[in-house]
Amino acid sequence: MARDSTQLLSSLGSDAAAVADSLESAGVRGEPADARQCALAVYFRAVMAGDPRVSGVRVFHDRLVIGSPGRLYTHRVGVPLPTSVRAFIGGFDARHYPGLLRPARGESDRSSPPRSDQAERSRPSVVP
């Protein structure tokens, strides 16, 4: 699973703009600063939807964490992010890619500041 994820991450592009283009071409939309709902997490969940080994995906600043169901608890596989993807995440969280932003319910302006409830779900830098 880690090897497949590493290959998929590398195939997204060699710089942040190429990663953004790849995700936008795939029709992905996400929420900045949200480990479970950012554009990259949404993309990975869609790509891995048919894999029974995957129960969840979270994206941190430096790695992708894939949850895999276990008998007693969820196993986690951490996959380091390539430099291009790390740069994309920084730009996405700063709202530099408006074509990838999921509009909030009731909002039509994509340039609005983050909602206050996003602070609770913000992207942590360390896996809990």
C-alpha positions in Angstrom: 0.0 0.0 0.0 2.8 2.4 0.8 4.6 1.7 -2.4 1.5 2.3 -4.5 0.8 5.5 -2.6 4.3 6.8 -3.2 4.0 6.1 -6.9 0.6 7.9 -7.0 2.0 10.9 -5.2 5.0 11.1 -7.5 2.7 10.9 -10.6 0.8 14.1 -9.6 3.5 16.4 -10.7 7.0 17.8 -10.3 6.0 21.1 -8.7 3.1 22.5 -6.8 1.4 24.0 -9.9 1.6 20.6 -11.7 0.0 18.8 -8.6 -2.8 21.4 -8.6 -3.4 20.9 -12.3 -3.5 17.1 -11.9 -6.1 17.4 -9.0 -8.2 20.0 -10.8 -8.2 17.9 -14.0 -9.5 15.0 -11.9 -12.4 17.2 -10.7 -11.2 17.3 -7.1 -12.5 20.0 -4.6 -11.5 20.2 -1.0 -11.3 22.3 2.1 -8.0 24.0 3.0 -6.3 23.2 6.3 -8.4 20.1 6.9 -6.4 16.8 7.1 -9.4 14.7 6.0 -11.1 17.0 3.5 -8.2 18.7 1.7 -8.0 18.2 -2.1 -5.3 15.6 -1.8 -7.2 13.5 0.9 -10.4 13.7 -1.3 -8.4 12.5 -4.3 -6.8 9.6 -2.4 -10.0 8.5 -1.0 -11.6 8.4 -4.4 -8.7 6.5 -6.0 -8.5 4.0 -3.1 -12.3 3.6 -2.6 -12.3 0.1 -3.8 -9.4 -1.1 -1.7 -10.7 -2.9 1.4 -7.3 -2.3 3.1 -8.1 1.5 3.3 -10.5 2.8 6.0 -9.4 6.4 6.0 -6.9 9.0 4.6 -5.4 12.0 6.3 -2.9 14.5 4.8 -0.4 16.2 7.1 2.2 18.8 6.1 4.9 16.1 5.5 3.1 12.8 5.0 0.0 11.0 4.0 -1.5 8.6 6.6 -3.7 5.8 5.4 -5.8 3.9 8.0 -6.3 0.2 7.5 -8.9 -1.7 9.5 -7.6 -4.2 12.0 -9.3 -6.6 14.3 -8.9 -4.5 17.5 -7.8 -1.1 16.2 -6.9 0.8 13.0 -3.4 0.3 11.6 -1.8 3.4 10.1 0.6 3.6 7.2 2.6 6.8 6.9 3.8 7.8 3.4 6.3 10.7 3.1 5.2 13.4 0.7 7.4 14.4 -2.2 8.6 18.0 -2.2 6.2 19.0 -4.9 3.2 17.7 -2.9 4.4 19.4 0.3 4.6 22.7 -1.6 1.1 22.2 -3.1 -0.3 21.6 0.4 1.2 24.9 1.7 -0.3 26.7 -1.3 -3.7 25.0 -1.0 -3.9 25.8 2.7 -3.1 29.4 1.8 -6.0 29.3 -0.8 -3.7 29.8 -3.8 -5.6 27.3 -6.0 -9.2 28.6 -6.1 -10.2 26.0 -8.6 -9.7 23.3 -6.0 -11.6 24.9 -3.2 -14.9 23.4 -2.2 -17.4 26.2 -1.6 -18.8 26.2 1.9 -22.5 25.6 2.3 -24.4 28.8 1.6 -21.3 30.6 0.3 -20.7 31.4 -3.3 -17.5 33.5 -2.8 -14.5 31.3 -2.8 -12.2 34.0 -1.5 -13.9 34.3 1.9 -11.8 33.7 5.0 -11.9 30.2 6.6 -14.9 29.5 8.8 -14.4 29.5 12.6 -15.4 25.8 12.8 -12.4 24.9 10.6 -10.0 25.8 13.5 -11.1 22.6 15.2 -10.4 20.4 12.2 -7.2 22.2 11.1 -4.3 20.1 9.7 -2.1 19.0 12.6 1.6 18.7 12.0 1.9 15.5 14.0 -0.1 12.3 13.8 -2.1 12.0 17.0 
